[in-house]
């Protein structure tokens, strides 16, 4: 466990879950192992001894310049300061800008030459730098970013043009996933006709969580007001209406608490039984979904300003939000046919994934299914797990891309197309140091998407080979 934590190939939270311990304990073991390694490999050489020499060339300085800004998220002035203080080299911000512009031109040419035909599921969304929209598209399997373009508008024409440009590179996914943005969906329809665009469960679940938390806060506030009034009950002679106000406060608190509990139950049901990947078939999900929308409608009159937008969004997006369930149903039916098993048995294997592997109920279900399927169990279990892993439900990877881009966007007031080309190239060709998906570690999104290895991103930009690793 400590070795895995030191390697960084598995997140600490996942290690804690796998070993049934707290994250604090994992960090403690990591510290102990790190101290032991430092003690074993501590060098006896004095601090001022020369360890090795670097051949500093203009090409190497350009590598360093791009490395500081892209790997280290440094600013142009940070590069100037580092060169001056640590290397004794004077460099202007204009020179740094020229280095980035030359790299951006090369990166743009490489981006346009990538074959996008392996992408089967595309994730689309819009991110922002200030008030400027940036259109983004990401491959659901490899995390390859095939679209990153700043635009003045995010209407149908703008989306359609960029999707047609991507189609010329071979982009032809089976379907896409996006939120309910009208411009995005209309642009895809104009560019790709009737290609399915599934709904994004991430945004609607966030909207439900906001509603639940808001109503819970209102209920908490009603309770606080009632307690304050009760604290004044000793001064009833000075305020003859206090008893009436307390009674009304009790009534308001009860109503707010009941509404908050009902909405919390409905949204939890939606998240865990309807929009969860492991769940019932599409027909049952539709029935539960309609029931939840109807129950929200029954309570809408109590707080229409907050409940109505969520209810309308759910009602209008039902088929798009549950489209992933139809895809998963087809995959489970294929697995059942291949192994000559009833579909409900394969479905039970899917639903088993809802339980944590550390719970007794998980292993009880495991044993029941294993006893029922015999020697077919492990093959079916692995096939179901793979089918679920390859059935995305949201465009959350675009939000992940947004979080990584944000560190670069904050260093610039304006975004140019060339700078976005460079960022797109860098993120697509930089290898993952760690990931929740083990197959991604040590590989870049380009390598995962194409299945082919490639040189280091600095080498691809024409900046020569890297320095050899020192012992």
Buried (B, 14 or more C-beta within 10 A) or exposed (E): BBEBBBEEBBBBEEBBBBBEBEBEBBBEBBEEBEEEEEEEEEEEEEEEEEEEEEEEEEBBBBBBBBBBBBEEEBBBEBBBEBBEEEEEEEBEEEBBEEBBEBBBBBBBEBBEEBEBEBBEBBBBBBBEBEEBBBBBBBBBBBBBBBBBBBBEEBBBEBBBBBBBBBEEBEBBBEBBBBBBBEBBBBBBBBBBEEBBBBBBBBBBBEBBBEBBEBBBEBBBEBBEBBEEBEEEEEEEEEEEEBEEBBEEBBEBBBBBBEBBBBBBEBBEBBBEBBBBBBBBBBEEBBEBBEEBBEBBBEBBEBBEEBBBEBBBBBBEBBEBBBBBBBBBBEBBBEBBEEBEBEBEBBBBBBBBBBBEEEEEEBBEBBEEBBEBBEEBBEEBBEBBBEBBEBBBBBBBBBBEBBEEBEEBBEEEEEBEEBBBBBBBBBBBBBBBEEBEEEEBBEBBBBBBBBEEEBEBBBBBBEBEEEEEEEE
